[in-house]
Amino acid sequence: MNEKDFMEMLKTERMGMHCERFKKEYPPTPEQLVEAEKASIAHDKVFSILDAEHRKLLEFCEDIEIADSSRENEYYYRAGIEDGINLDRLIKQMKSAD
């Protein structure tokens, strides 16, 4: 395993760890659950009145928006982890130089 592969593995593991921690420490509030349910009902209403062609178009748009948002969030998170790792390395190098 080279350094790049190791960094990718480390970032993936840290992302999973933080995701689980976030779910435990910040569960959705009752208000957020109610809003999510309202949004789901509204979506289902809109979806039910569309014909098959328009449902496909709506699903396509939703899939693209979700994928783009997820990709962007993952990029920033991975960049943060990489910055933290590099900062840790730099601090260790500085301490060993003393």
C-alpha positions in Angstrom: 0.0 0.0 0.0 1.5 3.3 -1.0 1.0 6.6 0.8 -1.9 7.8 -1.5 -3.8 4.5 -0.9 -3.1 4.8 2.9 -4.4 8.4 2.9 -7.6 7.4 1.1 -8.2 4.5 3.5 -7.5 6.8 6.5 -9.9 9.4 5.2 -12.6 6.9 4.5 -12.3 5.3 8.0 -12.4 8.8 9.6 -15.5 9.8 7.6 -17.3 6.7 8.8 -16.2 7.2 12.4 -17.4 10.9 12.4 -20.6 10.0 10.6 -21.5 7.5 13.3 -20.5 9.9 16.1 -22.6 12.7 14.5 -25.7 10.4 14.3 -25.3 9.5 18.0 -24.5 13.0 19.3 -26.9 15.0 17.1 -30.0 12.9 16.5 -32.8 14.8 14.6 -35.0 17.0 16.8 -38.7 16.3 17.0 -39.2 19.4 14.8 -36.8 18.1 12.2 -38.5 14.8 12.1 -41.9 16.5 11.6 -40.5 18.7 8.8 -38.9 15.7 7.1 -42.3 13.8 7.3 -44.1 16.9 5.9 -41.6 17.1 3.0 -42.0 13.4 2.3 -45.8 13.7 2.2 -45.5 16.8 -0.1 -43.1 15.0 -2.4 -45.4 12.0 -2.6 -48.3 14.2 -3.4 -46.5 15.9 -6.3 -45.1 12.6 -7.5 -48.5 11.0 -7.5 -50.0 13.5 -9.9 -47.2 13.3 -12.4 -47.3 11.0 -15.4 -44.5 8.4 -15.8 -42.4 10.6 -18.1 -42.5 13.5 -15.6 -41.8 11.2 -12.6 -38.7 10.0 -14.4 -37.6 13.6 -15.0 -38.2 14.5 -11.4 -36.3 11.5 -10.2 -33.4 12.3 -12.5 -33.2 15.9 -11.2 -33.4 14.7 -7.6 -30.7 12.1 -8.2 -28.3 14.6 -9.8 -28.9 17.2 -7.0 -28.3 14.6 -4.3 -25.1 13.3 -6.0 -23.7 16.7 -6.5 -24.3 17.8 -2.9 -22.9 14.5 -1.6 -19.8 14.8 -3.8 -19.2 18.4 -2.7 -19.6 17.5 1.0 -17.3 14.6 0.7 -14.7 16.7 -1.0 -14.6 19.3 1.8 -14.6 16.7 4.5 -11.8 14.7 2.9 -9.8 18.0 2.4 -10.3 18.8 6.1 -9.0 15.4 7.1 -6.0 15.6 4.8 -5.2 19.1 6.2 -5.4 17.7 9.7 -3.1 14.8 8.8 -0.6 17.2 7.2 -0.7 19.5 10.1 -0.1 16.7 12.5 2.9 15.6 10.4 4.3 19.1 10.4 4.0 19.5 14.1 5.7 16.2 14.7 8.5 17.2 12.3 8.9 20.5 14.1 9.0 18.8 17.5 11.6 16.3 16.4 13.8 19.1 14.9 14.1 20.7 18.4 
